[in-house]
Amino acid sequence: MVSGDLTTWLLDSDPALRWQVERDLVGAPPEVWEATRARVATEGFGARLLALQDPDGQWAGGAFFPAPSPDEPEEDGQPWTATTWTLNSLREWGLDAAVLHGRRTAELLDENCRWEYDDLPYWGGEVDCCINSWTVSNGLWLGVDVTSNVEWFVEHRLPDGGWNCEWVEGSTRSSFHSTLNALKALLDDETTTGGTEASRAARRSGEEYLLERDLLHRLSTGELVGPWVTRFAYPMRWAYNALNATEYFRRATLFDGTPPDPRVADAIAVVRAARQADGTWSQGEVQPGRVWFDVEVPAGEPSRWLTFYGTRVLRWWDSA
């Protein structure tokens, strides 16, 4: 159980996080957490991002990258201000889609937003697995027909059962990062539409790809797949780690109504080992790049977001 002091600390947060703490850790009645969730549109992080939307429906003038500006110096890292990253944040923070419906965001993006890759239309996706994953999830959230995007994942599943964004470069081996992001999209589709027999089978095979590796290891050698698997930072964005993966399997098993797979245990142990003596998880090094504003503490300090995710995952696992 979450201690009283830790709960108070988690609740002293932006509405984007607070409503989730109220719902999932405190067990507050719906009228409480729903009222907090509604504040995402008018207060704090959510309201700040909404205020930054361009008149044409985009953010920062681009789909995946901000529109180029000759006045801006070359920067280190991926900028995180463009439309896709902003929609991801608003969706993950629980913004009511009706707010963006009122702004005609989906329609405006259909009219004005194109992928930097081959100038493809926004809601049609492109060739990158992770980008197509977010297109599916954001499209479902905003009521866009993303059926063809879901079918794309069925068609581009690799022989080992997962996905890799580098398939366009000829890769035939799946990636932990790409597979997890693809699974999130397929789960969102199944949750929203029920999916198809083919998409449900694709989700099962992608899950099996990770489970065969205990969410952590190379199948060939049993070694840790990479040092990044034990490093946690918020926002997680595209990066795979044990916390991100176990959070996916928490969602999936709750949706499926099944007990946790025993092969998740090693990843749970990694999550548990990262918990500090006071019950918090520390913020790690975030991926470099321009942001609209900071939503987390500096590296090394106790992170409310990671503490929420870690506590929720362990509560799910331990209760089972």
C-alpha positions as CSV (number, residue, x, y, z in Angstrom):
1,M,0.0,0.0,0.0
2,V,1.1,3.6,-0.6
3,S,2.1,5.3,2.6
4,G,0.2,8.4,3.7
5,D,3.2,10.7,3.2
6,L,3.9,9.2,-0.2
7,T,0.3,9.5,-1.3
8,T,0.1,13.2,-0.2
9,W,3.3,13.9,-2.1
10,L,1.9,12.2,-5.3
11,L,-1.4,14.1,-5.0
12,D,0.5,17.4,-4.8
13,S,0.9,17.3,-8.5
14,D,-0.4,18.6,-11.8
15,P,-3.9,17.5,-12.7
16,A,-2.4,15.4,-15.5
17,L,-0.9,13.1,-12.9
18,R,-3.2,13.8,-9.9
19,W,-6.3,12.3,-11.4
20,Q,-4.5,9.0,-12.2
21,V,-3.2,8.8,-8.6
22,E,-6.7,9.4,-7.3
23,R,-8.2,6.7,-9.5
24,D,-5.5,4.0,-9.5
25,L,-3.7,4.4,-6.1
26,V,-6.2,6.2,-3.8
27,G,-9.3,4.5,-5.1
28,A,-11.3,7.8,-5.1
29,P,-14.8,7.7,-6.5
30,P,-15.3,8.6,-10.2
31,E,-16.8,12.0,-9.4
32,V,-13.5,13.0,-7.7
33,W,-11.0,11.8,-10.3
34,E,-13.1,12.7,-13.2
35,A,-13.4,16.3,-11.9
36,T,-9.6,16.4,-11.6
37,R,-9.2,15.0,-15.0
38,A,-11.4,17.7,-16.5
39,R,-8.9,20.3,-15.2
40,V,-6.2,19.0,-17.6
41,A,-7.8,21.2,-20.3
42,T,-7.8,24.3,-18.1
43,E,-4.8,24.1,-15.8
44,G,-1.2,23.1,-15.7
45,F,0.6,21.1,-18.3
46,G,-2.4,20.3,-20.5
47,A,-3.6,23.9,-20.7
48,R,-0.1,25.1,-21.5
49,L,0.2,22.7,-24.4
50,L,-3.3,23.6,-25.7
51,A,-2.3,27.3,-25.7
52,L,0.6,26.5,-28.0
53,Q,-1.4,24.9,-30.8
54,D,-1.0,26.6,-34.2
55,P,-4.1,27.9,-36.0
56,D,-3.7,25.2,-38.6
57,G,-4.1,22.5,-35.9
58,Q,-0.4,21.6,-35.6
59,W,2.2,22.2,-33.0
60,A,5.5,23.8,-33.9
61,G,4.5,23.7,-37.6
62,G,5.4,20.0,-38.1
63,A,4.3,16.4,-37.8
64,F,7.3,14.7,-36.2
65,F,9.8,17.6,-36.3
66,P,9.2,21.3,-35.8
67,A,9.1,23.4,-39.0
68,P,12.6,24.4,-39.8
69,S,13.7,27.9,-39.0
70,P,16.8,29.6,-40.5
71,D,17.2,31.6,-37.3
72,E,17.5,28.6,-35.0
73,P,20.9,27.1,-34.3
74,E,21.5,23.4,-34.8
75,E,20.5,21.6,-31.6
76,D,21.5,18.4,-29.9
77,G,18.9,15.7,-29.8
78,Q,15.4,15.2,-31.2
79,P,13.0,18.1,-30.7
80,W,9.9,17.1,-28.8
81,T,7.7,20.0,-29.6
82,A,6.0,18.9,-32.9
83,T,2.4,17.7,-33.3
84,T,2.9,14.0,-32.7
85,W,4.8,14.4,-29.5
86,T,2.3,17.0,-28.2
87,L,-0.7,14.8,-29.0
88,N,1.0,11.9,-27.3
89,S,1.4,13.9,-24.1
90,L,-2.2,15.2,-24.1
91,R,-3.6,11.7,-24.7
92,E,-1.4,10.1,-22.0
93,W,-2.4,12.9,-19.6
94,G,-6.0,12.1,-20.1
95,L,-7.2,15.2,-22.0
96,D,-10.9,14.8,-23.0
97,A,-10.8,14.3,-26.8
98,A,-13.9,16.6,-27.0
99,V,-11.6,19.6,-26.3
100,L,-9.7,18.9,-29.5
101,H,-12.9,18.0,-31.4
102,G,-14.1,21.5,-30.5
103,R,-10.9,22.8,-32.2
104,R,-11.4,20.6,-35.3
105,T,-7.9,19.3,-34.6
106,A,-8.3,15.9,-36.4
107,E,-9.8,17.6,-39.5
108,L,-7.2,20.4,-39.5
109,L,-4.3,17.9,-39.3
110,D,-5.9,16.0,-42.2
111,E,-5.8,19.2,-44.2
112,N,-2.6,20.7,-43.2
113,C,-0.2,18.2,-41.6
114,R,2.2,16.0,-43.6
115,W,4.9,13.6,-42.5
116,E,8.4,14.8,-43.2
117,Y,9.0,11.4,-44.8
118,D,7.8,11.6,-48.4
119,D,5.2,14.3,-47.6
120,L,2.7,11.6,-46.7
121,P,-0.7,12.6,-45.2
122,Y,-0.7,12.7,-41.4
123,W,-3.5,10.2,-40.6
124,G,-2.2,7.7,-43.1
125,G,1.0,7.2,-41.2
126,E,4.4,6.4,-42.9
127,V,7.0,3.7,-42.7
128,D,8.3,4.0,-39.1
129,C,6.7,1.5,-36.7
130,C,6.8,3.8,-33.7
131,I,5.4,6.8,-35.7
132,N,2.6,4.5,-37.0
133,S,2.0,3.3,-33.5
134,W,1.3,6.9,-32.2
135,T,-0.8,7.6,-35.3
136,V,-3.0,4.7,-34.4
137,S,-3.3,5.6,-30.7
138,N,-3.9,9.3,-31.4
139,G,-6.3,8.6,-34.2
140,L,-8.4,6.3,-32.1
141,W,-8.5,8.9,-29.3
142,L,-9.7,11.5,-31.7
143,G,-12.1,9.3,-33.6
144,V,-10.2,9.0,-36.8
145,D,-10.5,5.8,-38.9
146,V,-7.1,4.2,-38.6
147,T,-8.1,0.8,-39.9
148,S,-5.4,0.8,-42.6
149,N,-2.7,1.8,-40.1
150,V,-3.6,-1.2,-37.9
151,E,-3.5,-3.5,-40.9
152,W,0.0,-2.1,-41.6
153,F,1.2,-3.7,-38.4
154,V,-0.2,-7.0,-39.4
155,E,1.5,-6.8,-42.7
156,H,4.8,-5.7,-41.4
157,R,5.3,-8.1,-38.5
158,L,8.7,-9.8,-38.8
159,P,9.3,-13.5,-38.8
160,D,10.3,-13.5,-35.1
161,G,7.0,-12.1,-34.1
162,G,7.8,-8.4,-33.5
163,W,8.6,-5.2,-35.3
164,N,11.6,-3.0,-36.1
165,C,11.6,0.6,-37.3
166,E,14.7,-0.3,-39.3
167,W,12.8,-2.8,-41.5
168,V,13.1,-0.2,-44.3
169,E,16.9,-0.6,-44.0
170,G,16.6,-4.4,-44.4
171,S,16.4,-5.5,-40.8
172,T,14.6,-8.8,-40.3
173,R,15.1,-8.9,-36.5
174,S,12.7,-7.3,-34.2
175,S,13.5,-4.4,-31.8
176,F,12.4,-4.2,-28.2
177,H,11.6,-0.5,-28.6
178,S,9.6,-0.9,-31.8
179,T,7.8,-4.0,-30.6
180,L,6.6,-2.4,-27.4
181,N,5.3,0.7,-29.2
182,A,3.5,-1.5,-31.8
183,L,1.9,-3.5,-29.0
184,K,0.6,-0.3,-27.4
185,A,-1.1,0.7,-30.6
186,L,-2.6,-2.8,-31.1
187,L,-3.9,-2.9,-27.5
188,D,-5.4,0.6,-27.9
189,D,-7.1,-0.6,-31.1
190,E,-8.4,-3.7,-29.5
191,T,-9.6,-1.8,-26.5
192,T,-11.5,0.7,-28.7
193,T,-12.7,-1.4,-31.6
194,G,-12.3,-5.0,-30.6
195,G,-9.7,-5.5,-33.3
196,T,-9.7,-8.2,-35.9
197,E,-8.6,-11.8,-35.8
198,A,-5.4,-10.8,-37.5
199,S,-4.6,-7.8,-35.3
200,R,-5.3,-9.8,-32.2
201,A,-2.9,-12.5,-33.4
202,A,-0.3,-9.9,-34.1
203,R,-0.6,-8.6,-30.6
204,R,-0.2,-12.1,-29.2
205,S,2.9,-12.7,-31.2
206,G,4.5,-9.4,-30.3
207,E,3.9,-10.1,-26.6
208,E,5.4,-13.5,-27.0
209,Y,8.5,-12.0,-28.6
210,L,9.1,-10.0,-25.4
211,L,8.0,-12.7,-23.0
212,E,10.3,-15.3,-24.5
213,R,13.1,-12.9,-23.6
214,D,11.7,-12.2,-20.1
215,L,11.3,-8.6,-21.2
216,L,15.0,-8.1,-20.6
217,H,17.3,-10.5,-22.4
218,R,18.7,-11.4,-25.7
219,L,17.3,-14.8,-26.8
220,S,20.6,-15.8,-28.3
221,T,22.9,-15.3,-25.3
222,G,20.6,-14.5,-22.3
223,E,22.5,-11.3,-21.7
224,L,20.7,-8.1,-20.9
225,V,19.5,-6.6,-24.2
226,G,21.1,-3.2,-23.3
227,P,21.8,-1.0,-20.3
228,W,18.8,1.1,-21.2
229,V,16.5,-1.6,-20.0
230,T,17.2,-0.7,-16.4
231,R,17.2,3.1,-16.8
232,F,13.9,4.9,-16.1
233,A,13.1,8.5,-17.0
234,Y,9.9,10.4,-17.6
235,P,8.7,11.3,-20.2
236,M,9.4,7.8,-21.6
237,R,8.6,8.7,-25.2
238,W,9.8,5.9,-27.6
239,A,12.3,4.3,-25.2
240,Y,12.0,0.7,-23.9
241,N,12.8,-0.1,-20.3
242,A,11.5,-2.6,-17.7
243,L,9.0,-0.1,-16.2
244,N,7.6,0.9,-19.6
245,A,7.2,-2.8,-20.6
246,T,5.7,-4.0,-17.3
247,E,3.2,-1.1,-17.5
248,Y,2.1,-2.4,-20.9
249,F,1.6,-5.9,-19.6
250,R,-0.3,-4.6,-16.6
251,R,-2.7,-2.9,-19.1
252,A,-2.9,-5.9,-21.3
253,T,-3.6,-8.5,-18.6
254,L,-6.3,-6.3,-17.1
255,F,-7.9,-5.9,-20.4
256,D,-7.7,-9.6,-21.2
257,G,-8.8,-10.6,-17.8
258,T,-5.8,-12.9,-17.4
259,P,-3.2,-13.3,-14.6
260,P,0.3,-11.9,-15.2
261,D,2.6,-14.2,-17.1
262,P,5.4,-15.6,-14.8
263,R,8.0,-14.5,-17.4
264,V,7.4,-10.9,-16.4
265,A,8.9,-11.6,-13.0
266,D,12.5,-10.7,-13.8
267,A,11.4,-7.3,-15.2
268,I,9.3,-6.7,-12.1
269,A,12.4,-7.4,-10.0
270,V,14.2,-4.7,-11.9
271,V,11.4,-2.2,-11.2
272,R,11.4,-3.2,-7.6
273,A,15.1,-2.8,-7.2
274,A,15.0,0.8,-8.5
275,R,12.6,1.8,-5.7
276,Q,14.3,4.0,-3.1
277,A,14.0,3.3,0.6
278,D,11.4,6.1,0.9
279,G,9.2,4.4,-1.7
280,T,10.1,6.8,-4.6
281,W,11.8,6.2,-7.9
282,S,14.5,8.7,-9.0
283,Q,14.4,10.5,-12.3
284,G,16.9,9.3,-14.8
285,E,18.6,11.1,-17.7
286,V,15.9,12.1,-20.2
287,Q,16.5,12.0,-24.0
288,P,18.0,15.3,-25.1
289,G,16.1,17.7,-27.2
290,R,14.0,20.8,-27.2
291,V,10.8,20.7,-25.1
292,W,7.9,23.2,-24.6
293,F,8.5,23.1,-20.9
294,D,9.8,20.7,-18.2
295,V,7.2,18.3,-16.7
296,E,9.6,16.5,-14.4
297,V,12.4,17.1,-11.9
298,P,16.1,17.0,-12.8
299,A,17.9,13.7,-13.0
300,G,18.6,12.2,-9.6
301,E,15.6,13.7,-7.8
302,P,12.5,11.8,-6.7
303,S,10.1,11.6,-9.6
304,R,6.4,11.7,-9.0
305,W,5.6,10.3,-12.5
306,L,8.0,7.3,-12.1
307,T,6.9,6.7,-8.6
308,F,3.3,6.6,-9.7
309,Y,4.0,4.1,-12.5
310,G,6.3,2.0,-10.4
311,T,3.9,1.8,-7.5
312,R,1.0,1.0,-9.8
313,V,2.9,-1.8,-11.5
314,L,4.1,-3.4,-8.3
315,R,0.6,-3.2,-6.8
316,W,-0.8,-5.0,-9.8
317,W,1.9,-7.7,-9.7
318,D,1.8,-8.2,-5.9
319,S,-2.0,-8.4,-5.8
320,A,-1.9,-11.2,-8.3
